[in-house]
Structure formats: structure tokens, C-alpha cells
């Protein structure tokens, strides 16, 4: 098990910068590449993504400004700069005061993530039979107190950390797995219990 990733709270002003970063497909691809391979220079990233080194260098610097990646200074020489993925647990706490444009950015980030997640779900169901056990789909409904929900999520995060590996140090037969947890109250209508015995 690797070290616990640093926790980072995403504040209101951060949200706009993060939406700008995550809405750019090149930056998303760079994050995915470094998350998989751990370390790379701009030339290697450019070749993998089919982009120019100038383009990737620009986007690498922007991602570093957001502290999503970091330069490996001891490996960087002259114009050849090396970069690594930063394993960071990023979240926005509930109840954060946001301006209207910050709230809009938060909603857009959520929509961006949900679009990706919906595509994953469709692919998971479509390829379920042919996945040879790689696709696992579970849904459940529970009655829980708010304290139980908090404990459940904490235990879930502990379980995830048990299987976490460093970028570039993944087992050779492993695949990148998308794991999602959504815990929300289900307020859909439920049949009410009868108030009087049924005489029939």
C-alpha cells in the first residue's frame, strides 16, 4: 500500500481554474498519461499524444501551476524538463461559499465528470458478458444515518488506498480501473404502509 495521498481542498477560485484545465482534452490526456507512467518529459508526452512539444510544454506548465503535476528538477536539464504526477486527493467540501461564476464552474466540472462516468457505465453494461470478469457492476440501497454514511465513506476510502499503486509502478498484468462511489439519499416515492387493516 502506498502513502496516503495529500488531501487538498478545492476552493471557489480554484474551481474556475480547474474547469479550464479539465475542459481541455490535451490536459486531460496529459494527466492520464502521467498518472499511468509516473514520469515523462515533454518530448515523450508529445509523442504519446501526437502533439507538438511546444503544445505539451505549455499545457504541462499550466497543470503544474494548478499543482496537479510537478517538475522533477533533478532530472531537468536545459530545455528538457521532466514531470511527474502528483497523487492528490482533491475535494470541495459542502457548504463552501461560492460566487455565481464559481458555482457555475463547479456545476460544469460535475457535468464534465458525469458525462465521462455515464459513458463508462454504458460501456460496462455493453461489454459485461465479454469482459471476462473485469467489468463489475453493483447497485445497492441501504437505510443509514448520516454518521453511518460518513463511516461508510471513510471505510471505502481506506479500502481504495489498500489497492493504490504509485504511477509508473503498477503490476504488469493490471489495468486502469474506474471505481466510482455515489452515496445520496433516494427520495423517490415509496409505497406507504396501510393505516388500517385490510378487511378483504
N, C-alpha and C positions, 0 to 999 in steps of 0.2 A: 504494500500500500504506500502511495506517495504522500508527501506532506500535504496538509490541508491547504487548499488554495486560499490566497489572501481574499478577504471579504472587502468589497468596495461598494459603497452606496452611490447610486446614480442620482445626482441632484437635478433640480429643474434645469439650470443652464446646461448641464451635461447632456440632457435629453435631446436638445436640438442638434448638438454636435454629433451625437451617436446616430441619430436618424440620418443625418447627411452622410455619415460614414457607411452605415449598414445598407442604405438605399443604393449605394454604388456597387454594381456587380463585381468589378475588379477588386475592390477592397474586401468584399465577402470571400472571393476566391483566394486572396492572399491570406486571410485569416484561416481559411480551411487548409491551405497548403502548409502553413507554418504549424498549425495545430496537429497535422498529421506527421510532418517530417522534423519538427522541432527547430532546426536552424537552417538558414539558407542566405545566400547573398542575392542582390537584386538581379544579377545575371541569371542565376539558377531559377529564381521565381519567374522572371520574364520568359524564359524558355519553356517552363512548365505551363504557363498560362497563355502563351502565344502573344505576348505583349512586348513592346519595346522596353529597353532598360530604363529609358527616361520616364516612361509612364509608370512603371512599377516603383522606381525610386521615389517619385513624387508621392504615390499612394502609401508607400512604406513609411515615409516621414510623417504623413498625416495620421496614420494609425499609431505611430509612436507618440505623437502629440497627445493622443487620447489614452496613452498608457495601455493599449491593447497588445502592443509588441514592444520590444526594447532592442537597442543596438548592442551587439556583442563587441565592446570596444577593443578587447584584447585580440580579436580576430580581424578587426577592420584595419585596413592599410590604404592610405591614399583615397582613391575614389571607390575602392572595393569595400563596401560596408556590409557587414553580416548582421543578421537579425534573428531574434528568437521570439517564440510565442510566450506570452505571459499567462500563466494559469491563474485566472482571477474569477472569483465568484461574484458576479455583478448583479445587483438587485436594486429596485426602487421601493422603499418602504411605503406602506399605505398611509394615507393622511398627509402626504407631503404637499405643502402649499406651492401651487404652480400658477404661472401666468397663463393667459389664454393660448399664446403660441407654444409655450412649453407643454401644456396639456395636449394640444394638437399634435405635437411631436411624439408624445407618449402614446397616443392613440395610433398614430401612423406606424410606430415601431411595433406595437402589438399586432396591427393588421399585417405588417410585413412578416412577422414570425408566424402568425396564424395561417397565412397563405402557404408558407413553406410546410407547416405541420399538416394542413389538410391534404396537400399533395403526398406527404408521407403516408398518411392514413389510407388514402385511395390506393397507393402503390402496395401497401402492406396487405390489404384485402385482396387486391387483384392478383398478387403473387403468392398468396398464402399457401396454396397447395404445392406449388413448385419451389418453395423456399428451403426445403429440406430442414425445416425446424428453425431457421434463422428468424423468421417473422413470428413474433409472439404478440398476441393481442388479448388484453384482459380488460374487462369493464366490471365495476362493482358499485354497489350502493350501500352505504352504512349510515346508521344514526350515531352521531358523535357530538360531544360537547366541544366548545371552542378550545378548551385546554387539551382535549384528546386530539383535535386536529393539529394543534401546534406540536404535540409529541409525535404524532404520526409523521409529519413532515420532517421533523428533526431526525427520526429514525431512518426515514427514506434517504436523507442526505448522507447519513453515516454509512448506509449500505452502498450508495453510489461511490463514496470515497474508497471503499474496500476494493473496488474494481478499477479505480482510476490509475492510469499509467502516464508517465511523462511523454510529451511529444517527442517523437523520434526513438522511443524506447518501447514500442508496442510489441506484444508477442507476434511471431511471424505468421501464425495462422489466424490472427484476429482481423475483424472487420470493424469499420466505424459504425457504431450502433446509435440510432436516435432513440433516446429514452425521454419520455415526457410524463409529467405528473400534473394533473389539474384537479384541485380539490375545491369544489364550490358547492354551496347549498343548492339542492334541486327543489325549486319552488313550484314545479308543475303540479296541477291539481291531483289530489289523491281521493279515492272513494272514502266518504265519511262512514263511520260506524253508525248503524241504525240507533236512533234514540229510544225506540220502543220495540219490544219483542214482536217478531213476525208471527201472527196467529195462524198463517196458512200452513 
